[in-house]
Protein backbone atom coordinates (compact mmCIF):
# COMPACT_ATOMS: atom_id res chain seq x y z
CA UNK A 1 0.00 0.00 0.00
CA UNK A 2 1.40 3.36 -0.94
CA UNK A 3 1.52 5.27 2.34
CA UNK A 4 1.83 8.54 0.41
CA UNK A 5 -1.73 8.27 -0.94
CA UNK A 6 -3.11 7.39 2.48
CA UNK A 7 -1.11 10.15 4.20
CA UNK A 8 -2.19 12.78 1.67
CA UNK A 9 -5.85 11.81 2.07
CA UNK A 10 -5.51 11.90 5.87
CA UNK A 11 -3.89 15.36 5.74
CA UNK A 12 -6.64 16.69 3.46
CA UNK A 13 -9.58 14.92 5.11
CA UNK A 14 -11.03 18.05 6.76
CA UNK A 15 -10.78 19.92 3.46
CA UNK A 16 -12.54 17.08 1.63
CA UNK A 17 -15.37 17.21 4.17
CA UNK A 18 -15.75 21.00 4.02
CA UNK A 19 -15.23 21.56 0.29
CA UNK A 20 -16.83 18.41 -1.19
CA UNK A 21 -19.09 17.05 1.57
CA UNK A 22 -17.16 13.78 1.84
CA UNK A 23 -18.44 11.53 4.66
CA UNK A 24 -15.91 8.77 4.06
CA UNK A 25 -13.19 7.94 1.60
CA UNK A 26 -11.26 4.70 1.13
CA UNK A 27 -8.50 3.33 -1.05
CA UNK A 28 -9.06 0.00 -2.83
CA UNK A 29 -7.54 -1.86 -5.75
CA UNK A 30 -3.83 -2.09 -6.47
CA UNK A 31 -2.83 0.65 -4.01
CA UNK A 32 -4.72 -1.04 -1.17
CA UNK A 33 -3.08 -4.38 -1.98
CA UNK A 34 0.39 -2.90 -2.43
CA UNK A 35 0.48 -4.10 -6.05
CA UNK A 36 0.52 -0.73 -7.80
CA UNK A 37 2.88 0.05 -10.63
CA UNK A 38 4.13 3.39 -11.89
CA UNK A 39 1.19 3.66 -14.29
CA UNK A 40 -1.50 2.47 -11.85
CA UNK A 41 -4.50 4.66 -11.27
CA UNK A 42 -5.76 5.37 -7.76
CA UNK A 43 -9.05 3.60 -6.95
CA UNK A 44 -11.15 5.36 -4.32
CA UNK A 45 -14.56 4.78 -2.77
CA UNK A 46 -16.37 7.89 -1.62
CA UNK A 47 -19.59 8.66 0.19
CA UNK A 48 -21.10 12.14 0.32
CA UNK A 49 -23.24 14.06 2.79
CA UNK A 50 -26.92 14.49 1.98
CA UNK A 51 -27.33 16.97 -0.88
CA UNK A 52 -23.69 16.81 -2.01
CA UNK A 53 -24.02 13.84 -4.39
CA UNK A 54 -24.20 15.87 -7.60
CA UNK A 55 -22.41 15.37 -10.90
CA UNK A 56 -20.56 18.68 -10.58
CA UNK A 57 -19.37 17.94 -7.05
CA UNK A 58 -18.30 14.42 -8.04
CA UNK A 59 -16.30 15.71 -11.02
CA UNK A 60 -14.76 18.56 -9.03
CA UNK A 61 -13.59 16.07 -6.39
CA UNK A 62 -12.23 13.71 -9.06
CA UNK A 63 -10.27 16.52 -10.75
CA UNK A 64 -9.00 17.80 -7.40
CA UNK A 65 -7.72 14.34 -6.43
CA UNK A 66 -6.10 13.75 -9.83
CA UNK A 67 -4.23 17.03 -9.51
CA UNK A 68 -3.31 16.26 -5.91
CA UNK A 69 -1.87 12.81 -6.71
CA UNK A 70 -0.62 13.53 -10.23
CA UNK A 71 -2.38 10.34 -11.36
CA UNK A 72 -5.66 9.21 -12.86
CA UNK A 73 -8.27 8.58 -10.18
CA UNK A 74 -11.15 6.11 -10.46
CA UNK A 75 -13.68 7.52 -8.02
CA UNK A 76 -16.56 5.21 -7.13
CA UNK A 77 -19.58 6.28 -5.11
CA UNK A 78 -20.12 3.64 -2.43
CA UNK A 79 -23.86 3.26 -3.10
CA UNK A 80 -23.19 2.73 -6.83
CA UNK A 81 -20.92 -0.31 -6.45
CA UNK A 82 -22.31 -3.45 -8.07
CA UNK A 83 -23.73 -5.60 -5.23
CA UNK A 84 -21.99 -8.72 -6.57
CA UNK A 85 -18.50 -7.24 -6.22
CA UNK A 86 -19.14 -4.83 -3.34
CA UNK A 87 -18.12 -7.29 -0.58
CA UNK A 88 -14.73 -7.88 -2.24
CA UNK A 89 -14.07 -4.16 -2.70
CA UNK A 90 -15.14 -3.27 0.84
CA UNK A 91 -13.03 -6.10 2.28
CA UNK A 92 -9.79 -4.70 0.81
CA UNK A 93 -10.70 -1.03 1.30
CA UNK A 94 -8.51 1.10 3.54
CA UNK A 95 -10.62 3.85 5.07
CA UNK A 96 -8.99 7.17 5.81
ChimeraX attribute file (.defattr): number of C-alpha atoms within 10 A of each C-alpha:
attribute: neighborCount
match mode: 1-to-1
recipient: residues
	/A:1	16
	/A:2	14
	/A:3	11
	/A:4	10
	/A:5	17
	/A:6	18
	/A:7	12
	/A:8	14
	/A:9	21
	/A:10	15
	/A:11	12
	/A:12	12
	/A:13	17
	/A:14	13
	/A:15	13
	/A:16	20
	/A:17	15
	/A:18	10
	/A:19	13
	/A:20	17
	/A:21	20
	/A:22	21
	/A:23	15
	/A:24	16
	/A:25	24
	/A:26	21
	/A:27	26
	/A:28	23
	/A:29	20
	/A:30	17
	/A:31	22
	/A:32	23
	/A:33	14
	/A:34	12
	/A:35	11
	/A:36	15
	/A:37	9
	/A:38	6
	/A:39	8
	/A:40	14
	/A:41	18
	/A:42	22
	/A:43	18
	/A:44	23
	/A:45	22
	/A:46	18
	/A:47	18
	/A:48	21
	/A:49	12
	/A:50	9
	/A:51	7
	/A:52	16
	/A:53	15
	/A:54	10
	/A:55	9
	/A:56	10
	/A:57	15
	/A:58	20
	/A:59	12
	/A:60	14
	/A:61	20
	/A:62	18
	/A:63	13
	/A:64	14
	/A:65	21
	/A:66	17
	/A:67	12
	/A:68	13
	/A:69	15
	/A:70	11
	/A:71	14
	/A:72	16
	/A:73	19
	/A:74	16
	/A:75	20
	/A:76	17
	/A:77	15
	/A:78	18
	/A:79	12
	/A:80	10
	/A:81	14
	/A:82	10
	/A:83	9
	/A:84	8
	/A:85	9
	/A:86	13
	/A:87	12
	/A:88	11
	/A:89	18
	/A:90	16
	/A:91	9
	/A:92	15
	/A:93	20
	/A:94	19
	/A:95	17
	/A:96	15
